[in-house]
Amino acid sequence: MSGLTAAQLARRAGTSGPRLSTYASGAVTPSAALLRRLEKVAGSAPSAPGERTPDGTRS
């Protein structure tokens, strides 16, 4: 869990709150690129070796 509100998650991933809601409801399918950004922002994306993790450490 990232501790972000839906609005914060949307903004940090480069989309809007209402648009994020359409993805969450299943009305629209997000692109693979947006899914990767959402995962990265939320802290659930796997890190590449040497990439900084959400807590600032390196993987």
Helices and strands as residue ranges (DSSP letters): H 6-13, H 17-25, H 32-42
